[in-house]
Amino acid sequence: MNIKKYIGDKIAIKVSAILICGIVFLFMAMCYKMLSTDVFLFNTRHMFTMLIVLNIVLLIMVFTFFFSSIVLKNFSNFYFRIPLFFNQVFAVAYNGVFTTTKQLTPEFDKVKSKKDLIRSSISNFGIHGQDQIFSEKEHIKHQNTSNETIGILSYFASSLFEKNKLEEVLWDIVENCISQLELEDCVIYMLDTQNKVLIQKAAFGHKNNGERKVISPIQIPLGEGIVGRVAQSGIFEYVSDVTNDPGYIIDDDHRMSELSIPIFIDDEVVGVLDSEHSQKDFFSNNHVFLFHLIARLTGKKLKQIHIKNESHITNDNVYFKELDFLMKEAKIYRDQNLGLDSMAKKLNISGNYLSQLVNKLSEHNFTDYVNRYRVEDAKSKLRNPNFINYTIIAIALESGFNSKSTFYSAFKKLTGISPKEYRKIP
């Protein structure tokens, strides 16, 4: 609110209150004169004199309205507040003309107190959020975080509130990183523990052309490149000039700086939040701090989804029944290229959800679950006369294994003996 205009209105209110008091006084004086004077002696001259005085006072009041509006350049807004104006006029007249400055500006003080309350709430939210996310040492370091930073984090958190699917969460994060932090590129990699590679699951910028689909997604082996190193060590990396890093991996285009932050669930790295920029030394300390916050927020949200999905997994799960049918009847395990992601696509569910299904209902991870079927298939062939001329490696390949070492390792793990020894048993 413009304080000058506000004070101007208050002056008009005070003057008008004085005038109203004067009008009431004159009206009462006229009534008293009429009552105290003999009706025959009270002629029309007295009445007209009183009315002229009243009209003069009213004209002065109207002039006051126009004067306060025109001189103070508040004409348009003034008349929209006429009901409030008269309410304040009578309040001032009732409480006394000579009120204090604090009483004359209650709304201004109210607005100010509301702003102070909002600032205080934001500050308290920031401190509380840092207590929940950061260690005591980190909290001391970042205790002077700006309200703008806390506002950005709050935006991310509110945006994720109703997201209940992995893909929705990941895409929402990268989109908001671009829009809120004004970045050129943002990618989230998720760790495939079975194949020990990081897979691009969501990317915004040059990698998607505005659609929720990663263009030419790449896979980065664990421990290789900046992203691979971060996933392996669990420690963030900021490379201000990638030309000085021999491990830098080019994605869709060569850029000059890169920031990678690990995403944790229960102290275990599950992915990496990564951003590159065409300028050297682009990312500031505030970028690094915000990326840590966003990565931890992402990890917490992914954990919530994991717990929520796990609580709904029962033995009559339709997807697990379909998986069980494909394994037992269609013998899909014989496909050497079968993996968690490819199987999830066949079932039209996320790889994360399929992993949870298998872990809970079979009490094995997906790799061991599939290898159990493959080993049982190999055992039947090793004892089958129709496969007497098959080599052990040939039987392994027929059963779905793609290497001799993997077959021997899985077979001995489940049976306690090697395939060669098993074949010799009568």
N, C-alpha and C positions, 0 to 999 in steps of 0.2 A: 504494500500500500504506500502511496505517496504521502509522506508525513505532513508536508505543507498543506496539501488539500484537506487532509484529515483535521488538522488544527483549524483550518479555515471554517470547516463545517461546524466545529465545536464552538467557534466564536459566534457563528450565526445562531446556533442553538441557544447560547447564553443570552444574546441580545433578544432573541425571540421570546425567551422565557420571561425576560424583564418586561417586554411589551405586553405579553399575555397577562402578566400580573397587573400591569397598568390598566388594561381593558377590563379585567374583572373588577378592579377597584372602582373605575369610573361607572361601570354598570351598577355596582352595589350602591355607589353614591347617588346615582340617578334614581334608583328604586327607593332609597332612603328619603330623597328629596320629595318624591311623589307621595310617599306614605306620610311624611311629616308635614306636608303643606296641604292646606285646604284645597280640595279638588277644584274649587271655583277660582282660587288664587293662582293655581298652577296652570299657566296658559301655554299655548302652543309654542311661544317663544322659548320657554325653558326647555321643552322637549327637543326642538330643532337644534338648540345650542348643544345639548348633550349628544345628539346624533352626529352633529358636525365634528365634535371632538373625537367621538368613537371612529368616525370615518378617517380622520387624519391619522389616528393611531394605526388603523388597519393599513392605510397606504404606506406608512413608515415601515410596517412589518413586511409588506409585499416588496418594497424597495430593498429591504435587507436580504430577502430571498435572492433577488436578481443580482444585487451587489456581490454577495458571497459566491454566487455561481459564476458570474462573468469575470470578475476580477481574478478569482482564484482558478479560472479555467477548468471548472469542474461541473459545467452546465449539464452535460449529457447524463452523467452518473448521479447528479444531485437529485433529480426528480424521480429517478427510479427508487431512491431511498426515502421519499417523502413520508411513507408510513412509519418507517424507522425513525425518521427525523422528528415527527410529532411525538412519538413515544418517548424519545430522549428529551424533547422539550419539556413535556409534562413531568418526566422523572426529575429533571433539573429543577423545575419550578417547585416540585414537591419537596425535594431534599434541601432546597435553599439555593439562591442564585450564586452565592460565593462558595463554590465547591473547590476541592483541591484538584491539582493537576492530575493526580492518579485517578480520581473519580471521573474527570473529564475524558480520560483516554482508556476506558476499560477494555475496549476491543483491541486496541493496539498492544496493550499488555498481554491480552489473551493470546494473540497471534505470536507474540514473542515467546511466551511460555511454551506454546505448542512446538515451536521450532526448536527450543532448547530441549524439550522432551524427546523429540525425534532424534536430535543429535545424540542425546544420551543413550537412547535405545540402540541406535546403530553402533555406538561405541561399545556398549555392553555386549551386543551380539558378537562384535568382532573379537572381544576378549574371550567370550565363552567359546566361540568357534575355534580360536587358536588353542584354548585349553584342551578341547576335545581332539584336535588333529595333531598338534605339535607337542614335542617334548618340552620340559621346563626350560631347557637351554635355548631351544628354538623360539619359544614364546618370548623370552627376554629379548632376543635378538630382533623380533618383529613386533614388539609391543606398540610401536608407533605407526602401525599400518594405517594407511589413509582410509577414510570412509568410502572413497571411490573403489578401492580394492575390495573392501568388504561388500560393497554393493554388487560388484561383478560376481563374486562368489555366491552371494545370495541369489542372483539371477540364475546361475548354473543350477543351484540346488532346487529352486522352485520349478525350473524347466524340467528337471528329472523326476519330479515328485510323482507323477502318474505313469511313468515309464516302467513297464513290467517285463520287457523282453530285452535280451542282450543286444540285438541289432539296433533297437530303438535308442538304447542308452548310448552306445558307441557313436552312432550317427549324430545324435543330439549334441554330444560333447564336441565333436570336430566342427560342426556347423557353428556352434556358439563361440568356439575359439577363434574362428575366422571373423565373425561379426563383432564380438566384444573386444577382442585384443588386436584387431586389424592386422592379422597375419596373412601371408601369401599362401601358406600351405599348412595343413595339419593332418596327421595320420595316426591311427591307433593300430598297433600290432598286437595280436594275441598269440601266446605261446602254445605251440603244439608239442606237448611233452612226449608224445609217442615218437614223433619224427625229429624232435629237437630242432624245430625251426620256428621262426616268427612269421606269421601270415598277416598281411594287410586286410583288416576287417572293415575299416571305415576310413575314408579319406575325403577331405574337402579342399577345393582349390583346383589345381591343374589335373588332379587325378580322377575327377568325377564329372566335370562339365555340368555341374549343377544338379546332377541326378544322384540318387542314393545307390550308386553302383560304382565300384572301384574299377577304373580302366587299367588293364594290364597289371593286375596285382602281382607283386613280387614276394618271394619267400627269402628270408635271411637266416642262414644257419646260426644257431646259438653260439655266441662268442665271436662272430665275425661282424665287421663294420661297427659303427658307433652304436646302432640299435642293438646288435647282437651282444656287444660288450656290456651294455647297460643291463640287458636281461640276465646275463650270466652273473654279473657282479652285484646287481641290486643297487648300484650307485649311479646317480644321474651324471650326465656329461654335457658340458656346453663347449662346443668347438667354435670359437669366434672366426676362425679362418680354416676351412676344410682343406685348403691346398697344402696345409702343413700336417694333415693327418693321412698317412698312407693307407689306413683302413677304411677311408670314406667310400661308401658304395653309392654310385649314381643310380637314381631311380628314373623318373621321366625326364629330368633335366639336371644339369650341373648347377648347384647353388653354392653360396659362399660361407654360410654359417648354419649351424644345426644345434638344436636343443632337444635332448632326450631324457625323459623322466620315467622311472619304472612304476608300474602299477602293481600294488600288493593286495593279496587277500590272505589274512592271517599269517603275515610275515613270509609269504611265498609269492615270488614274482609270477604274475599271470599275463602280463602284457607290458607294452611301452607306449607312452604318449610322446609323439615326435613332431617336430616342426623344423622346416628349413626356410632360409631366406636368401634372396639374391644379393643382399648387402653383407659385407663383412662386419663383424661385431655388432650385429643388429639387436640382439636380445639383451635387455637391461636386467638389472637385479630384480626389478618388479616382475618382469616376465618369468624369471626363474622361480620367484616366490609363488606367483599365481599358478604356474604349471605344477608345482608341488601340491598346492591346495587342490587343484582340479584332479590331479592323478589320485590323490587320496580320497577325494569325493567319489570318483569313479569306482575305486576299489570297494568302498563302503556300499555303493549302490549295487555293484555286481554281487557282493556277498548277500545282500538282502534278497536279490532275485534268486540266488542259489538256494538260500534257506526256504524261500517261499515255494519254489518249484519242488524241492526235496520233500516238503511236508505234504505235497499232493501226490506223491508217487506211491502207488500200491501195487499189489501183485496182479490185479486185473487191469493194469494199464494197457490201453489199446495199442500203443506204439511198441511196447515191449512184447506184446503178444504177436504183433506183425513181425518184429525182428526175430523172435523165436521160431516162427513159421518159416521165414526165409532161410534161417540157419539149418533147421532140421529137414525141411521138405525141399526147398529150392537149392540147398547146399551152396549158398552164396559165398561161404567162406573159402571156396576153392578159387575164387578170384584173387590173384596175387596182388592186385592193385587196390583191394578193399581196405579202406581206412575209415576213421571216424567221420570225417567230413563227407566223403562219398556216400557212406551209409546213411548219414543224417539227411542228405539230399533225397535219397530214395524214400525215406520216411516223411519227408517234408517237415522236418523239425530242425532246430539248431544243434550244432555239434555239442555245445555246452549242456543242453538238456539231455541229449542222448547219453553223454558221458555220465550224467547224474543217474539216469535210468539204470544203466548197466552196473554202475558202482553199488547202488542200493539194492537192486533186485538179484544180482548175481554174486555180489560181494567180491567182484574182481574188476580190474580196470578193463577198458575195451580191448586192448591188445591181448591180455591173458584170456579174456572171454572168447575171442575169435580163435586164438591158438589152441584152446581146449578142444574145439570142434575139429581143427586141423590135425591135431595129434591123434584123436580117436579115429579119424578117417585113415591116417597113415598106419595106425596099429592094425586096422582091419585088412589093409592091403598087404602089409608085411606078412600076415598069416594066410593070405588068400592065394591058393595055388595058381590062380589066373595071373598073378603078378610075380610069379617065381623068377621070371627072366628080367624083371625090372630092377634096375640099380636102386640103391637107397635114395640117392639124390633125385632120381626120376620119380620115385614115389612121393618124395617131399614136394616136388613141383606139382605133381598131380593133386596133392592135398591142399595146395594153396600157399605153401612157403615159397619165398623168392630167393633163398640162399641156403646153402648147406649148414653154415654156422648158426643161423637163426633156428633152423629145424632141430639141430642137435641140442642146442641150448634149451629150447622149449620142451623137447621130448624128454630130456633127462630131468628137467625141473618137475615134470608131471608124473613120470614113471620111476625115476630113480636110477634108471639104466640107459645105455645108449641104444639107438635104433638097431645097430648091428648085433648087440647082445640080445635084444628083444627078439630079433628074427631067428636066432639060434635056439631059443627056448622051444622045446617040442610041444 
